[in-house]
């Protein structure tokens, strides 16, 4: 079994913040079973309705998931490369 990590960020824009990063971890077998995989390439290209439709299935089937945030103050004081880790 192979584990896959998928990461997407939003809010980077002009580096003014805030920055939000989401990540999911799942195995390749579960990925094959995920009915909405064809829609997941870039969350910014998904409609709000479509994102809402897939979030429950995503949370139920992935091995793990996380969402982290960095404020504009954190980006200013720590630097964008530090807060993206």
N, C-alpha and C positions, 0 to 999 in steps of 0.2 A: 504494500500500500504506500502511495506517495501522498504527502501533505502539500497543499498549495496555499499560499498566502496572497490575498488580493487586497490592495490598498488604493484608496482614492482620497484626494484632498480637495477642499474648497476653501475659498476665502483668501488665498494667497494674493491674488490680484496685484495691486501696486505695493505690496508688503506693508500695508497699513494695519493689517489684522482686522478682526481676529481670524485665526486659522483653525479649521476643523479637519480632522483626519479620521477616516473610518477604515477598519481592517477586518477581514474575515479569514478564518482558517478552516479548510475542509479537505477531506481526502478525495482522491480522484474518482472513487466509486460513487460517493455521494454527489459529486459534481455532475456525473452522468444522469442521476435521477432528478436533478433540480429542473422543474418544468419551466422556470422563467429565465434560464441561463442565457437565452438568446437576447434578452433585454439588458443584461448587465455587461456593459463595456465602459461606460462613463456615466456616473450618476447625474451629472449636469445635463445630459441629453435625455434623461427620463422625465416624463411628466410627473407632477406631484401625485396624480391618481395612480399611475403605474408603480411608482415607488411605494406607495401605501399598500398596493396589492401584493407586492412581493416580500415586504419586510417580515411578515409573520412566518412565511415559508422559509425564508432565509435564516431567521433566528432559530427555528425549530430543527433545521437540517445541518447547519454548519457545526464544526467541532468546537469553535469558539469565535467570539467577535468582540470588538472594542471600538469605542469612539472617544477621541481625546480632543481637547480644546486648548488653544493658546490665545491669550488676550493680546491686544496691540501693545500693552505695556510690557508683557513678557517678551514679545518679539523685539521691541526696542531695547530692552536691557540685556537679553541673552543672545539675540541674533537669530535669524530665521533658520539657520542650519542646526542650531542647538535645539530649538523647540520642535523641529520636524522629526527628531529622533524618537 
